Amino acid sequence: MKKMQGWADSPLTEKGWADAKSAGKLLADVQFDAVYSSDLLRAMNTAKEIIRENHYLGDESVITDSNFREVFFGSFEGLGRKESWEKTGAPHGYHNKIEILRATDAKTARNWMKDADPMGMAENNDEVWRRINDGLEPFETTENQNILIVSHGTLIRTMATKFENWDPLDVDAPDNGSYTTFVFRDGQWRVDEYNIR
């Protein structure tokens, strides 16, 4: 059963290590000016594995930033995805994530999850975007730099769907071990490549 992971600070699994190594091989010939990572252990270990595989990076330290953490699902973390979305949609007459997204949008879905969280701790849409914007803002004034940011699937998908105005029903979260390229051009963020393996 697939579970809501979010901020649960679990280590990489054996498959996770293999995915990290695979990502490192994909990016082995890319020159990076800096390496950032979510401050969650699985992301930091992935960043270290990418550095180890890269032909240009040496012992560069990884700059950790909590703004690049996964979306926080509050008390839904550790529960099955199906059960979590049932509880999120039930007060509004919906039974799963697809029904919710067909009837509303990603912003509403995120807000409903916070409303359905008995502890009220899950992030709503504004909280998620405040973090994303705070994390990306320093790079908006950095010209011609290639920055590696190791983050998480739901956060990356959230960014991509908003930046490109993609329907979230048409876009899966990126695979573990894949990379997505965002570029800041003409005052806005865009997706250059998505879910490359």
Residue pairs with C-beta under 8 A, 6 or more apart in sequence:
1 80
1 81
1 82
2 80
2 81
3 77
3 78
3 79
3 80
3 81
4 73
4 76
4 77
4 78
4 79
4 80
4 81
4 84
5 70
5 73
5 77
6 70
6 71
6 72
6 73
6 74
6 76
6 77
7 40
7 69
7 70
7 72
7 73
7 77
8 77
8 78
9 40
9 41
9 42
10 41
10 42
11 41
11 42
11 45
12 20
12 41
12 42
12 45
12 46
15 176
16 42
16 45
16 46
16 176
17 45
17 49
18 177
19 46
19 175
19 176
19 177
20 45
20 46
20 49
20 50
20 177
21 49
21 53
22 177
22 197
23 46
23 49
23 50
23 177
23 178
23 179
24 49
24 50
24 51
24 52
24 53
24 54
25 53
26 177
26 178
26 179
26 196
26 197
27 50
27 53
27 54
27 148
27 179
28 53
28 54
28 55
29 55
29 56
30 54
30 56
30 146
30 148
31 56
31 146
32 54
32 56
32 57
32 146
32 147
32 148
33 145
33 146
33 147
34 60
34 63
34 145
34 147
34 148
35 47
35 50
35 51
35 57
35 60
35 61
35 62
35 63
35 147
35 148
35 150
36 47
36 62
36 63
36 64
36 65
36 68
36 147
36 148
36 149
36 150
37 43
37 44
37 46
37 47
37 62
37 63
37 64
37 65
37 68
37 149
37 150
37 151
38 44
38 64
38 65
38 66
38 68
38 69
38 70
38 150
38 151
38 152
39 64
39 65
39 66
39 68
39 69
40 69
40 70
40 152
43 68
43 69
43 150
43 151
43 152
44 62
44 64
44 150
46 150
47 62
47 148
47 150
48 62
50 57
50 148
50 150
51 57
51 59
51 60
51 62
62 150
65 135
66 131
67 131
67 132
67 134
67 135
68 135
68 149
68 150
68 151
68 152
68 155
69 131
69 151
69 152
69 155
70 151
70 152
70 153
70 154
70 155
71 110
71 123
71 128
71 152
71 154
71 155
71 158
72 121
72 122
72 123
72 127
73 84
73 113
73 117
73 122
73 123
74 113
74 114
74 117
74 119
74 120
74 121
74 122
74 123
75 117
75 118
75 119
75 121
75 122
76 84
76 87
76 88
76 113
76 117
76 122
81 97
82 96
84 113
85 96
85 97
85 100
86 95
86 96
87 116
88 97
88 100
88 109
88 112
88 113
88 116
89 95
89 96
89 97
89 99
89 100
89 112
90 116
91 112
91 115
91 116
92 100
92 112
94 100
94 103
97 109
98 169
100 108
100 109
100 112
101 109
101 168
101 169
102 169
104 112
105 168
106 125
106 158
106 161
106 162
106 168
107 125
108 125
110 123
110 124
110 125
110 128
111 124
111 125
113 122
113 124
114 120
114 122
114 123
114 124
114 127
116 122
123 131
128 155
128 158
129 162
132 155
132 158
132 159
135 149
136 184
136 189
139 145
139 147
139 184
140 184
153 173
153 174
153 175
153 176
154 173
156 173
156 174
156 180
157 168
157 171
157 172
157 173
157 174
159 182
159 189
160 166
160 171
160 180
160 182
160 191
160 194
161 167
161 168
161 171
163 182
163 188
163 189
163 190
163 191
164 190
164 191
171 194
172 195
174 180
174 194
174 195
175 195
175 197
177 197
178 195
178 196
178 197
179 193
179 196
180 191
180 193
180 194
180 195
180 196
181 191
181 192
181 193
181 194
181 196
182 189
182 190
182 191
182 192
183 189
183 190
183 192
184 190
